[in-house]
Amino acid sequence: MNLEWSLSKLLDKIKEWEGVAEETKCRLKNLEKKSLYIKEEMNKKLKDLGFEEGGLRIKLEIGDVPGLGDIALKVKEYTTKVTVNLFVKAETTVDEWYSSSLIVVM
């Protein structure tokens, strides 16, 4: 790992190291802050995001990278007991977010 890499490049490298298919949508979560990195941070250099000597605890998750201003919703389907995570804009209607692509977490 190189501190001059962008967060996007780190994500690609982790996917490669873990054998995750290139087309699989993945995101990174900062385990210390308990928050997901957003689209607007993906082009920032690792050194600007607090990756230093000693490291930073992150987690690779399957799903879309949320954008700034997206609202995270966790929806549980009671008939199948599947939890779904959605990222929607504040002005999105219920019909729009329900018909959008869903991220399934099992």
N, CA, C and O atoms as a GROMACS GRO file, in nm:
protein
  424
    1MET      N    1   0.084  -0.118   0.000
    1MET     CA    2   0.000   0.000   0.000
    1MET      C    3   0.088   0.124   0.000
    1MET      O    4   0.194   0.127   0.062
    2ASN      N    5   0.041   0.226  -0.072
    2ASN     CA    6   0.114   0.350  -0.085
    2ASN      C    7   0.022   0.464  -0.041
    2ASN      O    8  -0.093   0.470  -0.084
    3LEU      N    9   0.070   0.553   0.044
    3LEU     CA   10  -0.012   0.662   0.094
    3LEU      C   11  -0.050   0.762  -0.014
    3LEU      O   12  -0.136   0.848   0.008
    4GLU      N   13   0.013   0.753  -0.131
    4GLU     CA   14  -0.022   0.841  -0.243
    4GLU      C   15  -0.138   0.785  -0.325
    4GLU      O   16  -0.193   0.854  -0.411
    5TRP      N   17  -0.178   0.659  -0.298
    5TRP     CA   18  -0.293   0.599  -0.368
    5TRP      C   19  -0.420   0.674  -0.330
    5TRP      O   20  -0.430   0.732  -0.222
    6SER      N   21  -0.517   0.671  -0.420
    6SER     CA   22  -0.649   0.724  -0.387
    6SER      C   23  -0.727   0.614  -0.315
    6SER      O   24  -0.691   0.496  -0.321
    7LEU      N   25  -0.832   0.653  -0.248
    7LEU     CA   26  -0.917   0.555  -0.180
    7LEU      C   27  -0.977   0.458  -0.281
    7LEU      O   28  -0.996   0.340  -0.252
    8SER      N   29  -1.007   0.508  -0.399
    8SER     CA   30  -1.062   0.424  -0.506
    8SER      C   31  -0.962   0.316  -0.548
    8SER      O   32  -1.001   0.201  -0.571
    9LYS      N   33  -0.835   0.353  -0.558
    9LYS     CA   34  -0.733   0.255  -0.595
    9LYS      C   35  -0.718   0.150  -0.484
    9LYS      O   36  -0.701   0.032  -0.514
   10LEU      N   37  -0.723   0.194  -0.359
   10LEU     CA   38  -0.715   0.099  -0.247
   10LEU      C   39  -0.832   0.000  -0.254
   10LEU      O   40  -0.814  -0.120  -0.234
   11LEU      N   41  -0.951   0.051  -0.281
   11LEU     CA   42  -1.068  -0.036  -0.293
   11LEU      C   43  -1.048  -0.140  -0.403
   11LEU      O   44  -1.078  -0.258  -0.384
   12ASP      N   45  -0.997  -0.096  -0.518
   12ASP     CA   46  -0.969  -0.189  -0.628
   12ASP      C   47  -0.866  -0.294  -0.589
   12ASP      O   48  -0.881  -0.411  -0.622
   13LYS      N   49  -0.761  -0.252  -0.518
   13LYS     CA   50  -0.656  -0.345  -0.476
   13LYS      C   51  -0.710  -0.447  -0.375
   13LYS      O   52  -0.678  -0.565  -0.384
   14ILE      N   53  -0.790  -0.401  -0.280
   14ILE     CA   54  -0.847  -0.493  -0.181
   14ILE      C   55  -0.937  -0.594  -0.250
   14ILE      O   56  -0.934  -0.713  -0.217
   15LYS      N   57  -1.017  -0.549  -0.346
   15LYS     CA   58  -1.102  -0.642  -0.422
   15LYS      C   59  -1.016  -0.745  -0.494
   15LYS      O   60  -1.050  -0.863  -0.496
   16GLU      N   61  -0.906  -0.700  -0.552
   16GLU     CA   62  -0.813  -0.791  -0.622
   16GLU      C   63  -0.751  -0.891  -0.524
   16GLU      O   64  -0.748  -1.011  -0.552
   17TRP      N   65  -0.703  -0.842  -0.411
   17TRP     CA   66  -0.639  -0.929  -0.311
   17TRP      C   67  -0.737  -1.031  -0.255
   17TRP      O   68  -0.698  -1.144  -0.226
   18GLU      N   69  -0.863  -0.992  -0.238
   18GLU     CA   70  -0.964  -1.080  -0.180
   18GLU      C   71  -1.034  -1.168  -0.284
   18GLU      O   72  -1.117  -1.252  -0.248
   19GLY      N   73  -1.002  -1.148  -0.411
   19GLY     CA   74  -1.062  -1.229  -0.517
   19GLY      C   75  -1.205  -1.192  -0.548
   19GLY      O   76  -1.282  -1.276  -0.595
   20VAL      N   77  -1.242  -1.067  -0.524
   20VAL     CA   78  -1.377  -1.019  -0.554
   20VAL      C   79  -1.381  -0.975  -0.701
   20VAL      O   80  -1.291  -0.905  -0.747
   21ALA      N   81  -1.484  -1.016  -0.772
   21ALA     CA   82  -1.496  -0.982  -0.914
   21ALA      C   83  -1.497  -0.831  -0.934
   21ALA      O   84  -1.552  -0.757  -0.852
   22GLU      N   85  -1.433  -0.785  -1.043
   22GLU     CA   86  -1.422  -0.642  -1.071
   22GLU      C   87  -1.557  -0.572  -1.079
   22GLU      O   88  -1.572  -0.458  -1.034
   23GLU      N   89  -1.656  -0.641  -1.136
   23GLU     CA   90  -1.787  -0.579  -1.157
   23GLU      C   91  -1.872  -0.573  -1.030
   23GLU      O   92  -1.978  -0.509  -1.029
   24THR      N   93  -1.828  -0.638  -0.923
   24THR     CA   94  -1.903  -0.636  -0.796
   24THR      C   95  -1.891  -0.499  -0.732
   24THR      O   96  -1.781  -0.446  -0.714
   25LYS      N   97  -2.005  -0.441  -0.697
   25LYS     CA   98  -2.006  -0.310  -0.631
   25LYS      C   99  -1.965  -0.329  -0.486
   25LYS      O  100  -2.024  -0.409  -0.413
   26CYS      N  101  -1.863  -0.255  -0.445
   26CYS     CA  102  -1.812  -0.264  -0.308
   26CYS      C  103  -1.789  -0.125  -0.253
   26CYS      O  104  -1.775  -0.028  -0.327
   27ARG      N  105  -1.786  -0.117  -0.123
   27ARG     CA  106  -1.759   0.008  -0.053
   27ARG      C  107  -1.670  -0.021   0.067
   27ARG      O  108  -1.655  -0.136   0.108
   28LEU      N  109  -1.611   0.084   0.123
   28LEU     CA  110  -1.525   0.070   0.240
   28LEU      C  111  -1.588   0.139   0.360
   28LEU      O  112  -1.645   0.247   0.348
   29LYS      N  113  -1.575   0.074   0.475
   29LYS     CA  114  -1.626   0.131   0.599
   29LYS      C  115  -1.510   0.155   0.694
   29LYS      O  116  -1.427   0.066   0.714
   30ASN      N  117  -1.504   0.272   0.753
   30ASN     CA  118  -1.405   0.306   0.854
   30ASN      C  119  -1.458   0.252   0.986
   30ASN      O  120  -1.557   0.303   1.038
   31LEU      N  121  -1.394   0.150   1.041
   31LEU     CA  122  -1.442   0.086   1.162
   31LEU      C  123  -1.418   0.170   1.288
   31LEU      O  124  -1.486   0.151   1.389
   32GLU      N  125  -1.324   0.261   1.282
   32GLU     CA  126  -1.299   0.347   1.397
   32GLU      C  127  -1.405   0.455   1.410
   32GLU      O  128  -1.448   0.488   1.521
   33LYS      N  129  -1.448   0.511   1.295
   33LYS     CA  130  -1.552   0.614   1.296
   33LYS      C  131  -1.692   0.555   1.279
   33LYS      O  132  -1.792   0.625   1.298
   34LYS      N  133  -1.697   0.426   1.244
   34LYS     CA  134  -1.824   0.356   1.221
   34LYS      C  135  -1.905   0.424   1.111
   34LYS      O  136  -2.026   0.443   1.124
   35SER      N  137  -1.836   0.462   1.002
   35SER     CA  138  -1.904   0.527   0.891
   35SER      C  139  -1.846   0.480   0.758
   35SER      O  140  -1.731   0.436   0.751
   36LEU      N  141  -1.929   0.488   0.654
   36LEU     CA  142  -1.886   0.450   0.520
   36LEU      C  143  -1.813   0.567   0.454
   36LEU      O  144  -1.848   0.683   0.478
   37TYR      N  145  -1.713   0.536   0.373
   37TYR     CA  146  -1.652   0.640   0.291
   37TYR      C  147  -1.750   0.672   0.179
   37TYR      O  148  -1.814   0.581   0.125
   38ILE      N  149  -1.763   0.800   0.144
   38ILE     CA  150  -1.860   0.842   0.044
   38ILE      C  151  -1.792   0.867  -0.091
   38ILE      O  152  -1.670   0.876  -0.099
   39LYS      N  153  -1.874   0.878  -0.196
   39LYS     CA  154  -1.822   0.896  -0.332
   39LYS      C  155  -1.725   1.013  -0.341
   39LYS      O  156  -1.624   1.006  -0.411
   40GLU      N  157  -1.757   1.120  -0.270
   40GLU     CA  158  -1.675   1.240  -0.277
   40GLU      C  159  -1.536   1.221  -0.217
   40GLU      O  160  -1.447   1.302  -0.242
   41GLU      N  161  -1.515   1.116  -0.139
   41GLU     CA  162  -1.383   1.087  -0.080
   41GLU      C  163  -1.302   0.989  -0.163
   41GLU      O  164  -1.183   0.971  -0.137
   42MET      N  165  -1.362   0.926  -0.260
   42MET     CA  166  -1.297   0.817  -0.332
   42MET      C  167  -1.172   0.860  -0.409
   42MET      O  168  -1.084   0.778  -0.433
   43ASN      N  169  -1.162   0.987  -0.449
   43ASN     CA  170  -1.045   1.034  -0.522
   43ASN      C  171  -0.940   1.099  -0.434
   43ASN      O  172  -0.836   1.143  -0.483
   44LYS      N  173  -0.967   1.107  -0.304
   44LYS     CA  174  -0.869   1.165  -0.212
   44LYS      C  175  -0.755   1.066  -0.186
   44LYS      O  176  -0.774   0.944  -0.191
   45LYS      N  177  -0.638   1.121  -0.159
   45LYS     CA  178  -0.522   1.036  -0.127
   45LYS      C  179  -0.536   0.979   0.013
   45LYS      O  180  -0.595   1.040   0.102
   46LEU      N  181  -0.480   0.859   0.032
   46LEU     CA  182  -0.489   0.792   0.161
   46LEU      C  183  -0.429   0.875   0.273
   46LEU      O  184  -0.482   0.877   0.384
   47LYS      N  185  -0.319   0.945   0.244
   47LYS     CA  186  -0.255   1.026   0.349
   47LYS      C  187  -0.346   1.140   0.394
   47LYS      O  188  -0.334   1.186   0.508
   48ASP      N  189  -0.437   1.186   0.307
   48ASP     CA  190  -0.530   1.293   0.342
   48ASP      C  191  -0.650   1.242   0.421
   48ASP      O  192  -0.725   1.321   0.479
   49LEU      N  193  -0.668   1.110   0.424
   49LEU     CA  194  -0.782   1.051   0.492
   49LEU      C  195  -0.744   0.986   0.626
   49LEU      O  196  -0.827   0.920   0.688
   50GLY      N  197  -0.621   1.006   0.669
   50GLY     CA  198  -0.580   0.956   0.800
   50GLY      C  199  -0.513   0.819   0.798
   50GLY      O  200  -0.489   0.761   0.904
   51PHE      N  201  -0.482   0.767   0.678
   51PHE     CA  202  -0.407   0.642   0.670
   51PHE      C  203  -0.261   0.678   0.694
   51PHE      O  204  -0.201   0.750   0.615
   52GLU      N  205  -0.206   0.628   0.802
   52GLU     CA  206  -0.069   0.662   0.839
   52GLU      C  207   0.004   0.536   0.880
   52GLU      O  208  -0.050   0.426   0.873
   53GLU      N  209   0.126   0.553   0.923
   53GLU     CA  210   0.204   0.443   0.978
   53GLU      C  211   0.123   0.381   1.093
   53GLU      O  212   0.078   0.453   1.182
   54GLY      N  213   0.106   0.253   1.091
   54GLY     CA  214   0.027   0.187   1.193
   54GLY      C  215  -0.110   0.147   1.142
   54GLY      O  216  -0.173   0.055   1.195
   55GLY      N  217  -0.157   0.214   1.038
   55GLY     CA  218  -0.279   0.172   0.971
   55GLY      C  219  -0.408   0.229   1.025
   55GLY      O  220  -0.410   0.310   1.118
   56LEU      N  221  -0.514   0.185   0.963
   56LEU     CA  222  -0.649   0.227   0.995
   56LEU      C  223  -0.738   0.106   0.974
   56LEU      O  224  -0.721   0.033   0.877
   57ARG      N  225  -0.832   0.083   1.062
   57ARG     CA  226  -0.920  -0.033   1.050
   57ARG      C  227  -1.033  -0.003   0.953
   57ARG      O  228  -1.113   0.088   0.975
   58ILE      N  229  -1.038  -0.080   0.844
   58ILE     CA  230  -1.144  -0.064   0.745
   58ILE      C  231  -1.206  -0.200   0.715
   58ILE      O  232  -1.147  -0.304   0.743
   59LYS      N  233  -1.325  -0.196   0.658
   59LYS     CA  234  -1.397  -0.318   0.624
   59LYS      C  235  -1.449  -0.306   0.482
   59LYS      O  236  -1.502  -0.202   0.443
   60LEU      N  237  -1.434  -0.413   0.404
   60LEU     CA  238  -1.488  -0.418   0.269
   60LEU      C  239  -1.630  -0.470   0.278
   60LEU      O  240  -1.655  -0.576   0.336
   61GLU      N  241  -1.725  -0.397   0.219
   61GLU     CA  242  -1.864  -0.438   0.218
   61GLU      C  243  -1.915  -0.444   0.075
   61GLU      O  244  -1.868  -0.370  -0.012
   62ILE      N  245  -2.010  -0.531   0.050
   62ILE     CA  246  -2.074  -0.539  -0.080
   62ILE      C  247  -2.182  -0.432  -0.085
   62ILE      O  248  -2.261  -0.419   0.009
   63GLY      N  249  -2.188  -0.356  -0.193
   63GLY     CA  250  -2.291  -0.254  -0.210
   63GLY      C  251  -2.239  -0.127  -0.271
   63GLY      O  252  -2.118  -0.110  -0.289
   64ASP      N  253  -2.331  -0.037  -0.304
   64ASP     CA  254  -2.296   0.092  -0.363
   64ASP      C  255  -2.226   0.181  -0.263
   64ASP      O  256  -2.247   0.172  -0.142
   65VAL      N  257  -2.142   0.268  -0.316
   65VAL     CA  258  -2.078   0.372  -0.234
   65VAL      C  259  -2.178   0.486  -0.223
   65VAL      O  260  -2.222   0.538  -0.325
   66PRO      N  261  -2.217   0.525  -0.101
   66PRO     CA  262  -2.315   0.634  -0.088
   66PRO      C  263  -2.253   0.769  -0.125
   66PRO      O  264  -2.132   0.787  -0.118
   67GLY      N  265  -2.338   0.860  -0.164
   67GLY     CA  266  -2.293   0.996  -0.194
   67GLY      C  267  -2.324   1.089  -0.079
   67GLY      O  268  -2.398   1.055   0.013
   68LEU      N  269  -2.266   1.207  -0.085
   68LEU     CA  270  -2.291   1.309   0.016
   68LEU      C  271  -2.438   1.348   0.012
   68LEU      O  272  -2.490   1.380  -0.095
   69GLY      N  273  -2.504   1.347   0.124
   69GLY     CA  274  -2.645   1.383   0.130
   69GLY      C  275  -2.739   1.266   0.116
   69GLY      O  276  -2.860   1.282   0.130
   70ASP      N  277  -2.686   1.147   0.087
   70ASP     CA  278  -2.772   1.029   0.081
   70ASP      C  279  -2.816   0.991   0.222
   70ASP      O  280  -2.741   1.009   0.318
   71ILE      N  281  -2.935   0.941   0.232
   71ILE     CA  282  -2.987   0.895   0.360
   71ILE      C  283  -2.982   0.743   0.358
   71ILE      O  284  -3.031   0.680   0.265
   72ALA      N  285  -2.923   0.684   0.460
   72ALA     CA  286  -2.913   0.538   0.469
   72ALA      C  287  -3.039   0.484   0.534
   72ALA      O  288  -3.076   0.525   0.644
   73LEU      N  289  -3.104   0.391   0.466
   73LEU     CA  290  -3.221   0.325   0.520
   73LEU      C  291  -3.191   0.177   0.531
   73LEU      O  292  -3.130   0.119   0.441
   74LYS      N  293  -3.232   0.116   0.639
   74LYS     CA  294  -3.219  -0.028   0.656
   74LYS      C  295  -3.360  -0.083   0.662
   74LYS      O  296  -3.435  -0.053   0.754
   75VAL      N  297  -3.396  -0.164   0.564
   75VAL     CA  298  -3.532  -0.217   0.552
   75VAL      C  299  -3.527  -0.367   0.571
   75VAL      O  300  -3.445  -0.435   0.510
   76LYS      N  301  -3.615  -0.419   0.656
   76LYS     CA  302  -3.620  -0.564   0.679
   76LYS      C  303  -3.748  -0.618   0.619
   76LYS      O  304  -3.857  -0.576   0.656
   77GLU      N  305  -3.735  -0.712   0.528
   77GLU     CA  306  -3.848  -0.779   0.464
   77GLU      C  307  -3.893  -0.890   0.558
   77GLU      O  308  -3.819  -0.987   0.579
   78TYR      N  309  -4.012  -0.878   0.613
   78TYR     CA  310  -4.057  -0.972   0.715
   78TYR      C  311  -4.088  -1.111   0.661
   78TYR      O  312  -4.073  -1.209   0.734
   79THR      N  313  -4.131  -1.122   0.535
   79THR     CA  314  -4.164  -1.255   0.483
   79THR      C  315  -4.040  -1.338   0.457
   79THR      O  316  -4.043  -1.460   0.474
   80THR      N  317  -3.930  -1.272   0.415
   80THR     CA  318  -3.808  -1.347   0.383
   80THR      C  319  -3.700  -1.327   0.487
   80THR      O  320  -3.598  -1.396   0.484
   81LYS      N  321  -3.720  -1.233   0.581
   81LYS     CA  322  -3.623  -1.202   0.686
   81LYS      C  323  -3.488  -1.154   0.629
   81LYS      O  324  -3.384  -1.178   0.689
   82VAL      N  325  -3.492  -1.088   0.512
   82VAL     CA  326  -3.372  -1.034   0.448
   82VAL      C  327  -3.363  -0.886   0.481
   82VAL      O  328  -3.463  -0.814   0.472
   83THR      N  329  -3.246  -0.839   0.518
   83THR     CA  330  -3.223  -0.698   0.546
   83THR      C  331  -3.170  -0.631   0.421
   83THR      O  332  -3.080  -0.684   0.356
   84VAL      N  333  -3.224  -0.516   0.388
   84VAL     CA  334  -3.185  -0.442   0.268
   84VAL      C  335  -3.138  -0.304   0.309
   84VAL      O  336  -3.204  -0.236   0.387
   85ASN      N  337  -3.022  -0.262   0.256
   85ASN     CA  338  -2.971  -0.127   0.280
   85ASN      C  339  -2.995  -0.044   0.155
   85ASN      O  340  -2.966  -0.090   0.044
   86LEU      N  341  -3.048   0.076   0.171
   86LEU     CA  342  -3.073   0.168   0.060
   86LEU      C  343  -3.006   0.300   0.089
   86LEU      O  344  -2.997   0.342   0.204
   87PHE      N  345  -2.958   0.367  -0.015
   87PHE     CA  346  -2.906   0.502  -0.001
   87PHE      C  347  -2.989   0.589  -0.093
   87PHE      O  348  -2.988   0.571  -0.215
   88VAL      N  349  -3.061   0.684  -0.036
   88VAL     CA  350  -3.152   0.768  -0.114
   88VAL      C  351  -3.129   0.914  -0.079
   88VAL      O  352  -3.080   0.946   0.029
   89LYS      N  353  -3.166   1.002  -0.169
   89LYS     CA  354  -3.161   1.146  -0.145
   89LYS      C  355  -3.283   1.185  -0.062
   89LYS      O  356  -3.385   1.115  -0.066
   90ALA      N  357  -3.275   1.292   0.011
   90ALA     CA  358  -3.382   1.335   0.099
   90ALA      C  359  -3.513   1.359   0.024
   90ALA      O  360  -3.621   1.337   0.078
   91GLU      N  361  -3.503   1.405  -0.102
   91GLU     CA  362  -3.624   1.438  -0.178
   91GLU      C  363  -3.684   1.318  -0.252
   91GLU      O  364  -3.783   1.335  -0.324
   92THR      N  365  -3.627   1.199  -0.237
   92THR     CA  366  -3.674   1.079  -0.305
   92THR      C  367  -3.806   1.031  -0.243
   92THR      O  368  -3.819   1.026  -0.121
   93THR      N  369  -3.903   0.997  -0.330
   93THR     CA  370  -4.030   0.946  -0.279
   93THR      C  371  -4.018   0.798  -0.246
   93THR      O  372  -3.923   0.732  -0.290
   94VAL      N  373  -4.112   0.746  -0.170
   94VAL     CA  374  -4.111   0.605  -0.131
   94VAL      C  375  -4.116   0.516  -0.254
   94VAL      O  376  -4.043   0.417  -0.260
   95ASP      N  377  -4.199   0.549  -0.353
   95ASP     CA  378  -4.208   0.468  -0.475
   95ASP      C  379  -4.075   0.463  -0.549
   95ASP      O  380  -4.038   0.359  -0.604
   96GLU      N  381  -4.002   0.575  -0.553
   96GLU     CA  382  -3.874   0.581  -0.622
   96GLU      C  383  -3.769   0.494  -0.554
   96GLU      O  384  -3.698   0.420  -0.621
   97TRP      N  385  -3.757   0.503  -0.420
   97TRP     CA  386  -3.652   0.425  -0.354
   97TRP      C  387  -3.687   0.279  -0.347
   97TRP      O  388  -3.597   0.195  -0.348
   98TYR      N  389  -3.815   0.245  -0.341
   98TYR     CA  390  -3.852   0.104  -0.334
   98TYR      C  391  -3.824   0.034  -0.467
   98TYR      O  392  -3.790  -0.084  -0.469
   99SER      N  393  -3.839   0.107  -0.578
   99SER     CA  394  -3.817   0.046  -0.709
   99SER      C  395  -3.670   0.053  -0.752
   99SER      O  396  -3.633  -0.007  -0.852
  100SER      N  397  -3.587   0.126  -0.677
  100SER     CA  398  -3.445   0.137  -0.712
  100SER      C  399  -3.373   0.008  -0.682
  100SER      O  400  -3.428  -0.083  -0.620
  101SER      N  401  -3.247   0.000  -0.728
  101SER     CA  402  -3.170  -0.123  -0.702
  101SER      C  403  -3.145  -0.136  -0.553
  101SER      O  404  -3.112  -0.038  -0.486
  102LEU      N  405  -3.159  -0.255  -0.503
  102LEU     CA  406  -3.144  -0.282  -0.361
  102LEU      C  407  -3.011  -0.350  -0.332
  102LEU      O  408  -2.961  -0.427  -0.414
  103ILE      N  409  -2.956  -0.322  -0.216
  103ILE     CA  410  -2.831  -0.384  -0.172
  103ILE      C  411  -2.870  -0.484  -0.064
  103ILE      O  412  -2.919  -0.445   0.042
  104VAL      N  413  -2.849  -0.610  -0.089
  104VAL     CA  414  -2.890  -0.712   0.008
  104VAL      C  415  -2.773  -0.749   0.097
  104VAL      O  416  -2.665  -0.781   0.047
  105VAL      N  417  -2.794  -0.745   0.227
  105VAL     CA  418  -2.693  -0.782   0.325
  105VAL      C  419  -2.746  -0.903   0.399
  105VAL      O  420  -2.855  -0.898   0.456
  106MET      N  421  -2.671  -1.012   0.399
  106MET     CA  422  -2.716  -1.133   0.467
  106MET      C  423  -2.625  -1.165   0.583
  106MET      O  424  -2.647  -1.264   0.653
   0.00000   0.00000   0.00000
